[in-house]
Structures are given as C-alpha cells and as structure tokens.
C-alpha cells in the first residue's frame, strides 16, 4: 500500500527530542505514530529519566498501556491529564508551595463549586476538598498546579529530573488552563512536548476545551500534518485530497481506479441508485451506506429502495446532532435513556467524569424521570438542570428544546443504538466517527463552498474503506471537479476516478 505522507511520518519518527505538534485527521493513525515515537524516545534514553504519555480518558490510558507494555525497556508514566497534574505536581508539592496548612490528603470533588480562587483555596485548606469553578471555562485544578509549579523549586527539580519528554494525546480537548500548564513546563523547565490531535474532533467543548487550540503553539514547535487515511483505499484518499488538500494530491492514482466512481444522470437520485444496485456495481454482500443529508429525502430513498426489493434501514439525523455545543453530552444522555445496554457507568466513562455514589444514584433517578410519557417542558427543564448540576454543564434553552424534540419522537431512538444492519441510509452528521465498506453519496448535498460544506463532503468520502459512488444529477458537481483538475494540470478525469452515465 502506498502511504501518501510516509515521508512526513519518517521525519516525525527521526526527529530529535524537541517540541513537535502533529495534526492528524480521523483514520490517519495518530495513536500509532504517537506510540512508535514514544517507544523510540523511551528506549533511546540511557539515564534514569523516563517519559509521560498523557491523555484525556481512562479508556485511552488503558489502550496506551496495552500498546506499549511489551516493547519498553523501562517504566513510563501513562495517565490522564487530571492524574498527572494531581499526582505529579499538586499532592507532592502543595505544602512546599502553599504551606503546611494545606494537606496533600485532600479529596477531589468537582461538585464543590465556587466563583473565585480564594474560595477554592479556602475549601482546600479548611475542608481538604479540591473543587471546581462554576464557570467551566476555568480549570481550578490546573491553575493550582501551575501556581505550585511556579512556586516550588522542588516540583521543578523533580519534573526536570524525572522526565525527558511529555507526550500529549487528544490535545484538541485541552482547555486554556491545561494549555498554560504544559506550555510552562516546556518553557520554564525545558521539557519538550510531543503533541497529537485534531481540532475537527474536539468533543469536550462543553467542559471548557478551547476551540482551535492548535493555533496557540509558538515558534518553538515543529509542526506536521498527517493526511493519509488508513481507513480508506489510497484512491479514495487521493480523490478527497483533490478537493480538500490539493497540495497532497497525487497526479495519478496508484492503479486502475475502481474505488471512486462518479455517475452522472438526468434521472432522480433514487432511480439512479436503484439502477446502480441492479447492475451490481455495489457489492451487497458487504456493508453499504447511502449518505443523504436531509431526513425526509433519506426516508423517501429508503421507502423507494425497499419497495423495489433492496432492504435499507434509515438512521436519522436527530435535533441534538444539529450544531450545538453540548451535542456529545446530550447524545450520551439519550443513549442512557433509550438503550438498556448503555449504563450510567458507560455514560460517565464516555464523558470522563468521576462522581460519588450518591450523585450516581441521583443521576439514575433523574434519567428514570426522563422516561415518563408526555413529560411537560417545564418538568424536563427541571430534570435537565438537576443532571447539569451533577455533571457540571449548562444547557441552553435551545439545547433543551432540541433535546425535547429528540426525546418525544421515538423515530429518532434508533440513532442511539449500535446498529449492525449491513445496508443503511444515514446523514453525514450521523456517520462521523464511523466507517463502512462502501458509501454512496448524493452530489447535490455538497455545493463544495464554505468550510461546513467542505468538511461534510470530506467526512462523507472518507467513511468508505473500499469504494465511493457519487451520484450527480446536477452536473454542477462534475464541473467543479473538472475545474479543480485543470488547476492541478491533470488532463483527464480518469486519473482520479471512473466516470459513468446512468
């Protein structure tokens, strides 16, 4: 297999120990390159030092342990961001920086809320509770960690002595205070950072993650971008690059192209798809997903194909998928309500939350209330406010309204289950993070202008592992492709896809 960005991957792995930031889209193997770089760096250390691999969730730390434990010649620290700042900085050096009145034997309780730093320090000193701000854009734990680091020479000497380098995964979910701490470790202690992430995949904005955090890096970082998608066949990735990353486009595909097919038609989209299926140009023995971005059109396509002997199941786009900051939280909450195989512990794990037993029982009680029929919007607001207080989030009126629309329409419920159906129809918004053998997309959904449309088009193309079929009954899409080919001095369409009339 040709790896389009192999030279970039080689450069990353062969770099000296220095500050490196790697942007990597979904399917680019960012965890693989992090692990390989981590192993090389750790095994090259000849003295007592080690490295730390730091990520956001316990689930992610377990994955890193599994992928590194047989190939290391020394121990390393693998932990979450919270664990690192708490156990490597705050607990060991709190008395050194703040005085003997502050015990390292405090309890972390993020439901102990306050508005000002002085209140947080008071709770920490008098009650031995490390709490959090009401404002989730501010991170008390990391602000405290940074203060201790700056005011404890012992803390500084400890980190300098112990760590040769820090590896930070999923960095797109960092908030400003996390970022400030790690940049100070870099600048003040001269400990290099290896950072990996993708701004397009930030899911913790609701907890204060800073948008476009990758734009915050200074000139001390060597920056790389990985673009080869290991999920998709090379020819699919190459075609996606024609539209989305033109500087990475290869002027000729790797072999005779069967993986990207553009069907131009004067028929309706549904009739064109039916003809393609009848001609067996899609392998129905494998997973096929038709991507249509309007629910009503997707339902119409499902009914039409099913009537004509092809069984497809529609997984709809729900109101809470529609561009709201707490979409991820509300999707997890809907799964908790409607999916009996998704427990409160799965919910807490997905949201990377730690709450006590009493709060867990209260959360389960509130979720049970949400299952009541004909729930009044006023009561829904009260229940969601209670849940929001437990998990430290604020829901807007618009989010509550969209959640209510989702909850009261059981046709949306199928979207919150793991669906094993081989043949599906979905919106591009519902496909994010998923992959399928073959994908059929409707060209009219993608005018190829504006960041949102372009991003959605890229997502649609790169869901496919083996084949993409693009059905165009507008002719605008094909003209746009020709214009881009001309700009790249590519003379024929057959160099990036196969073109048919249907």
C-alpha positions in Angstrom: 0.0 0.0 0.0 1.2 3.5 -0.9 1.2 5.8 2.1 0.9 9.3 0.8 2.6 11.0 3.7 5.2 8.4 4.6 8.0 10.9 4.3 6.3 13.1 6.9 5.9 10.1 9.2 9.6 9.3 8.8 10.5 12.8 9.6 8.5 12.8 12.8 10.0 9.5 13.9 13.5 10.6 13.1 13.3 14.0 14.8 15.4 14.7 17.8 13.8 15.2 21.2 12.2 18.6 20.6 8.8 20.3 20.6 6.6 18.7 18.0 2.9 19.2 17.2 1.1 16.7 14.9 -2.3 17.5 13.4 -4.0 14.3 12.2 -7.5 13.7 10.8 -9.5 10.7 11.7 -8.2 7.5 10.2 -4.6 8.9 9.9 -3.2 6.5 12.6 -2.2 9.3 15.0 -2.2 6.9 18.0 0.1 4.6 16.1 2.6 7.3 15.4 2.4 8.6 18.9 3.1 5.1 20.3 6.0 4.4 17.8 7.6 7.8 18.6 7.1 7.2 22.3 8.8 3.8 22.1 11.7 5.1 20.2 12.2 8.0 22.5 11.9 6.0 25.7 14.2 3.2 24.5 16.8 5.7 23.5 17.1 7.2 27.0 20.3 5.9 28.6 20.0 7.6 32.0 17.4 7.4 34.9 14.9 9.6 33.1 11.6 8.4 31.5 8.7 9.9 29.6 5.0 10.5 30.4 2.2 9.6 28.0 -0.8 11.8 28.9 -4.3 11.7 27.5 -7.9 12.6 28.5 -9.7 9.4 29.5 -9.0 6.3 31.5 -10.1 4.3 28.4 -7.4 5.9 26.4 -4.7 5.3 29.0 -5.6 1.6 29.1 -5.2 1.5 25.3 -1.8 3.1 25.5 -0.7 0.6 28.2 -1.8 -2.3 26.0 0.1 -1.0 23.0 3.4 -0.2 24.9 3.8 -2.7 27.7 5.7 -5.4 25.7 8.1 -3.1 23.9 9.6 -0.9 26.6 13.0 -1.3 28.3 11.9 0.9 31.3 8.9 2.1 33.1 7.0 5.1 32.0 4.1 7.2 33.3 0.8 6.7 31.5 -2.0 8.7 32.9 -4.8 11.2 32.3 -4.3 15.0 32.4 -6.0 15.2 35.7 -4.0 12.4 37.2 -0.7 13.9 36.0 -1.3 17.4 37.5 -2.7 16.0 40.7 -0.2 13.2 41.4 3.0 14.6 39.9 2.6 18.3 41.0 -0.2 19.1 43.4 -0.1 16.4 46.1 3.7 16.0 46.4 4.4 19.8 46.5 1.3 21.6 47.8 2.8 22.1 51.2 6.1 23.3 49.7 4.3 26.0 47.7 1.3 26.9 49.9 2.4 25.9 53.4 1.8 23.2 56.0 -1.8 24.2 56.4 -2.6 22.6 53.1 -2.7 18.8 53.3 -1.8 16.6 50.4 -4.6 14.2 51.6 -7.4 16.2 50.1 -10.5 14.8 48.3 -11.3 15.8 44.7 -14.9 16.8 44.5 -15.8 18.8 41.4 -19.3 19.4 42.7 -17.8 21.6 45.4 -18.4 24.9 43.4 -17.1 28.4 43.8 -16.7 31.6 41.8 -13.3 32.8 43.0 -9.9 31.3 43.5 -9.8 32.5 47.2 -12.9 30.3 47.9 -11.3 27.3 46.3 -8.2 27.7 48.4 -10.4 28.1 51.5 -12.2 24.8 50.8 -8.8 23.1 50.1 -7.3 24.4 53.3 -10.2 24.0 55.7 -12.2 21.1 54.3 -9.5 19.3 52.4 -11.6 19.4 49.3 -10.3 20.3 45.8 -13.3 21.6 44.0 -14.0 23.5 40.7 -15.3 26.8 39.4 -18.9 27.3 38.5 -17.5 28.6 35.2 -16.4 25.5 33.3 -14.1 27.6 31.1 -11.8 28.0 34.1 -10.0 25.0 35.5 -9.1 25.3 39.2 -7.0 22.1 39.4 -4.7 23.2 36.6 -4.5 26.8 37.8 -3.4 25.4 41.2 -0.9 23.0 39.6 0.6 25.9 37.6 0.9 28.1 40.8 2.6 25.2 42.7 4.9 24.6 39.8 6.0 28.2 39.7 6.4 28.5 43.5 8.1 25.1 44.3 11.7 24.7 43.3 11.3 21.1 44.5 8.5 20.5 42.0 10.5 22.0 39.2 13.6 19.9 40.0 11.5 16.7 40.3 10.0 17.1 36.9 13.3 18.0 35.3 15.0 15.1 36.8 12.2 12.6 36.0 11.0 13.4 32.5 12.9 13.6 29.2 9.8 14.4 27.3 5.9 14.6 27.7 3.6 13.0 25.1 0.2 14.6 25.0 -2.6 12.8 23.1 -6.0 14.2 22.0 -4.8 17.7 22.7 -7.7 19.3 20.9 -9.8 18.7 24.0 -7.4 20.8 26.2 -8.8 23.9 27.9 -6.8 27.1 28.3 -5.5 26.3 31.8 -4.3 22.9 30.8 -2.5 24.5 27.8 -1.0 27.1 30.1 0.5 24.5 32.4 2.0 22.4 29.7 3.4 25.4 27.9 5.1 26.5 31.2 6.5 23.0 31.6 8.0 23.4 28.1 9.3 27.0 28.6 10.2 27.1 32.3 11.6 23.5 32.7 12.7 23.0 29.1 11.0 19.6 28.9 10.0 19.0 25.3 6.4 18.2 24.3 5.1 15.8 21.6 1.5 16.8 20.9 -1.0 15.0 18.8 -4.6 15.8 18.0 -7.2 17.1 15.5 -9.2 20.3 16.1 -12.0 18.9 14.0 -12.6 16.1 16.6 -12.9 18.2 19.7 -15.7 16.7 21.8 -15.2 18.3 25.2 -16.0 21.9 24.3 -18.9 21.6 26.8 -16.2 21.2 29.5 -14.3 24.2 28.5 -12.0 22.9 25.8 -10.6 25.7 23.8 -11.6 25.8 20.2 -8.7 25.7 17.7 -6.1 25.1 20.4 -3.6 24.1 17.7 -3.4 27.7 16.7 -1.9 28.5 20.1 1.5 26.9 19.5 4.5 29.2 19.3 7.5 29.1 17.0 9.3 26.6 19.3 7.2 23.8 17.8 8.0 21.9 14.6 4.6 21.3 13.1 3.5 18.4 11.0 0.2 17.4 9.4 -0.8 13.8 8.7 -3.3 13.3 5.9 -3.1 9.7 4.7 -6.3 7.9 5.7 -5.6 4.2 6.6 -9.3 3.5 6.7 -9.9 4.4 3.0 -8.3 3.0 -0.1 -5.5 5.2 -1.4 -7.5 6.2 -4.4 -10.4 7.4 -2.2 -8.0 9.5 -0.1 -6.3 10.9 -3.2 -9.7 12.0 -4.6 -10.6 13.6 -1.3 -7.3 15.5 -1.5 -8.3 16.9 -4.8 -11.0 18.9 -3.1 -9.8 19.3 0.5 -6.0 19.2 0.5 -4.8 20.0 -3.1 -1.2 20.2 -2.1 -1.2 16.5 -1.2 -2.9 15.3 -4.4 -1.0 12.8 -6.5 -1.5 13.5 -10.2 -2.1 9.8 -10.9 -3.8 7.2 -8.8 -2.0 4.1 -7.7 -3.6 1.6 -10.1 -6.6 1.4 -12.4 -9.3 3.1 -10.5 -12.4 1.2 -9.4 -12.6 2.7 -5.9 -14.1 6.1 -6.8 -17.0 6.3 -9.3 -18.9 9.3 -10.4 -22.3 8.6 -12.0 -23.9 11.5 -13.9 -27.6 11.1 -14.5 -30.6 13.0 -15.7 -32.8 10.7 -13.5 -33.7 11.2 -9.9 -31.1 10.2 -7.3 -33.3 7.3 -6.1 -33.8 5.9 -9.6 -30.1 6.2 -10.3 -29.2 4.4 -7.1 -31.7 1.7 -8.0 -30.1 1.2 -11.4 -26.6 1.0 -9.9 -27.8 -1.6 -7.4 -29.5 -3.7 -10.2 -26.3 -3.6 -12.2 -24.4 -4.9 -9.2 -21.9 -2.1 -9.2 -22.2 -2.1 -5.5 -21.4 -5.3 -3.6 -24.4 -6.0 -1.5 -22.6 -8.8 0.4 -20.6 -6.0 2.1 -21.6 -3.0 4.2 -23.2 -0.3 2.1 -24.2 3.1 3.5 -26.1 5.7 1.4 -25.5 9.2 2.8 -28.3 11.7 2.3 -28.3 14.9 4.4 -32.0 15.6 4.6 -34.1 13.3 6.8 -37.2 13.4 4.6 -35.2 12.7 1.4 -33.4 9.8 3.2 -36.7 8.3 4.3 -38.1 8.6 0.8 -35.0 6.8 -0.6 -35.4 4.0 2.0 -39.0 3.5 1.1 -38.3 3.6 -2.6 -35.4 1.0 -2.4 -37.3 -1.2 0.0 -40.3 -1.2 -2.3 -38.1 -2.3 -5.1 -36.6 -5.3 -3.2 -33.5 -3.7 -1.6 -33.7 -3.6 2.2 -32.1 -0.5 3.7 -32.5 0.9 7.2 -32.6 4.6 7.9 -30.6 6.0 10.8 -31.8 9.6 11.1 -30.1 12.8 12.0 -31.6 14.0 15.3 -32.2 17.5 16.5 -29.3 17.3 19.0 -26.9 16.5 16.2 -27.5 20.0 14.8 -24.5 22.2 15.7 -24.9 22.7 19.4 -22.0 22.8 21.9 -23.4 20.0 24.2 -24.3 17.6 21.4 -22.0 14.9 22.6 -23.3 15.1 26.2 -26.9 15.1 25.0 -26.3 12.1 22.7 -24.8 10.2 25.7 -27.8 11.1 27.8 -30.2 9.9 25.1 -28.3 6.6 24.9 -28.7 6.3 28.7 -32.4 6.8 28.4 -33.3 4.6 25.5 -30.5 2.0 25.3 -30.7 -0.6 28.0 -27.2 -1.9 27.1 -25.7 1.6 27.9 -25.3 2.0 31.7 -24.6 5.1 33.9 -21.0 3.9 34.1 -20.7 3.9 30.3 -22.1 7.4 30.4 -19.5 8.6 33.0 -16.7 6.8 31.1 -17.6 8.5 27.8 -17.8 11.9 29.5 -14.6 11.3 31.5 -16.4 12.1 34.8 -15.9 11.0 38.3 -18.9 11.4 40.7 -19.7 9.8 44.1 -22.2 7.1 44.8 -24.9 9.5 46.0 -24.6 11.5 42.8 -24.7 8.3 40.7 -28.0 7.3 42.4 -29.4 10.8 41.8 -28.4 10.7 38.1 -30.1 7.3 37.7 -33.2 8.8 39.4 -33.3 11.8 37.0 -32.8 9.6 34.0 -35.7 7.4 35.2 -37.9 10.6 35.3 -37.0 11.4 31.7 -38.6 8.1 30.6 -42.1 9.3 31.7 -44.6 9.7 28.9 -45.9 13.2 28.0 -43.3 15.0 30.0 -44.0 18.7 30.2 -41.3 21.0 29.0 -41.2 22.7 32.4 -40.5 19.4 34.2 -38.0 18.5 31.5 -36.1 21.7 32.2 -36.1 21.0 36.0 -34.7 17.4 35.4 -32.1 18.6 32.9 -31.0 21.3 35.3 -30.5 18.6 38.0 -28.5 16.5 35.6 -26.5 19.5 34.5 -25.6 20.3 38.1 -24.4 16.7 38.7 -22.1 16.6 35.6 -21.1 20.3 35.7 -22.5 21.6 32.5 -25.1 24.2 31.4 -27.8 23.5 28.8 -29.1 26.5 26.8 -32.8 27.0 26.1 -32.1 25.9 22.5 -30.4 22.7 23.6 -33.3 21.9 26.0 -35.7 22.4 23.1 -33.8 20.2 20.7 -33.4 17.5 23.4 -37.2 17.6 24.0 -37.8 17.2 20.2 -35.5 14.2 20.2 -36.9 12.6 23.3 -40.6 12.9 22.3 -40.1 11.4 18.8 -39.3 7.7 19.1 -38.3 7.5 15.4 -35.0 9.1 16.5 -34.2 6.4 19.0 -32.6 4.0 16.5 -29.8 6.6 16.3 -28.7 5.8 19.9 -28.0 2.1 19.4 -25.1 0.3 17.9 -26.6 -0.8 14.6 -25.3 -3.9 12.9 -27.5 -3.6 9.8 -25.4 -4.2 6.7 -27.3 -1.8 4.5 -28.1 1.7 5.9 -29.1 5.2 4.9 -27.7 7.9 7.1 -26.9 11.6 7.2 -23.3 12.7 7.1 -23.7 14.1 10.6 -24.6 10.7 11.9 -21.7 9.0 10.2 -18.9 10.9 11.9 -16.5 8.5 13.6 -17.9 5.5 11.7 -16.6 3.5 8.7 -18.3 1.4 6.0 -17.1 -0.9 3.2 -18.9 1.2 0.5 -20.5 4.6 0.5 -23.0 6.2 -1.9 -23.2 10.0 -1.7 -25.6 12.5 -3.2 -23.6 15.2 -5.0 -26.4 17.8 -4.6 -25.8 17.7 -0.9 -22.3 19.2 -1.4 -22.1 22.6 -3.2 -18.3 22.5 -2.4 -18.3 26.0 -1.0 -17.8 27.2 2.6 -15.9 25.4 5.4 -19.0 23.5 6.7 -20.0 22.0 3.3 -16.4 21.1 2.5 -15.8 19.4 5.9 -19.0 17.4 5.5 -18.0 16.3 2.0 -14.6 15.2 3.3 -16.4 13.2 6.1 -18.7 11.5 3.6 -15.9 10.5 1.2 -13.6 9.1 4.0 -16.2 6.9 5.7 -15.6 4.5 2.8 -12.9 1.8 3.1 -13.2 0.2 -0.3 -15.5 2.2 -2.7 -17.2 5.6 -3.0 -20.1 6.0 -5.5 -21.0 9.7 -6.2 -24.4 10.2 -7.9 -24.7 13.6 -9.6 -27.9 14.7 -11.2 -26.9 18.4 -11.1 -23.8 18.5 -13.4 -22.5 21.3 -11.2 -20.5 18.8 -9.1 -18.8 17.4 -12.1 -17.9 20.8 -13.5 -16.4 21.7 -10.1 -14.3 18.6 -10.2 -13.1 19.4 -13.8 -12.2 23.0 -12.7 -10.0 21.6 -9.8 -8.4 19.1 -12.1 -7.5 21.8 -14.6 -5.9 23.9 -11.8 -3.7 20.9 -10.9 -2.8 20.3 -14.6 -4.5 16.9 -14.6 -5.9 16.4 -18.1 -8.4 13.6 -17.7 -11.0 12.6 -15.1 -9.9 9.0 -15.3 -6.7 9.9 -13.4 -8.6 10.3 -10.2 -11.9 8.5 -10.7 -14.1 6.5 -13.1 -16.9 8.4 -14.7 -20.2 6.9 -16.0 -23.6 7.9 -17.3 -26.5 6.2 -15.7 
